[in-house]
Amino acid sequence: MTINMDTMTIKLQEALANAQNKAVSCSNQQIEPEHLMLVLLQQKESLVPSLLIRFGLSLRNISEYLENLIQPFPTVANTSKVYLTQITL
């Protein structure tokens, strides 16, 4: 499936770029939903953190939980190509 970045909002483009950076920093070859959710929690002026706070959830606890989920993902030595997983699409 081809993704057309021109049809995405600037915030979504930023989130995908940040999710890719997160995956690369963890030596993961795939961008998983956990990478994307983690960066959405950290995105300035995003609805995600404000909604979660409104529901009484701790952003720090959710971030730590996501980091723990990401930690065991398979790693590779060369992350020059990073892919979105089918479920992330």
KAWO-V289205 format. One record per pair of residues at least 4 apart in sequence whose C-alpha atoms are under 8 Angstrom apart, sorted by the first residue. I is the first residue (numbers start at 0). J is the second residue. If there is no record, write none. Layout:
((I/J) (I/J))
//
This chain:
((3/7) (4/12) (7/11) (7/12) (8/12) (9/13) (10/14) (11/15) (12/16) (13/17) (14/18) (14/35) (14/38) (14/39) (14/42) (15/19) (15/35) (16/20) (17/21) (17/35) (17/38) (18/22) (18/30) (18/34) (18/35) (18/37) (18/38) (19/23) (19/30) (19/34) (19/81) (20/24) (21/25) (21/34) (21/38) (22/26) (22/27) (22/28) (22/29) (22/30) (22/34) (22/81) (23/27) (23/28) (23/78) (23/81) (25/70) (25/74) (26/74) (26/75) (26/76) (26/77) (26/78) (27/72) (27/73) (27/74) (27/75) (27/78) (27/81) (28/73) (28/74) (28/75) (28/78) (28/80) (28/81) (28/82) (29/81) (29/82) (29/83) (29/84) (30/34) (30/35) (30/81) (30/82) (30/83) (30/84) (30/87) (31/35) (31/83) (31/84) (31/86) (31/87) (32/36) (32/86) (32/87) (33/37) (33/65) (33/68) (33/69) (34/38) (34/65) (34/69) (35/39) (35/87) (36/40) (36/65) (37/41) (37/62) (37/65) (37/66) (38/42) (39/45) (39/47) (39/48) (40/45) (40/47) (40/48) (40/58) (40/62) (41/48) (45/49) (46/50) (47/51) (48/52) (48/58) (49/53) (50/54) (51/55) (51/56) (51/57) (51/58) (52/56) (52/57) (52/58) (56/61) (57/61) (58/62) (59/63) (60/64) (61/65) (62/66) (63/67) (64/68) (65/69) (66/70) (67/71) (68/72) (83/87) (83/88) (84/88))
//
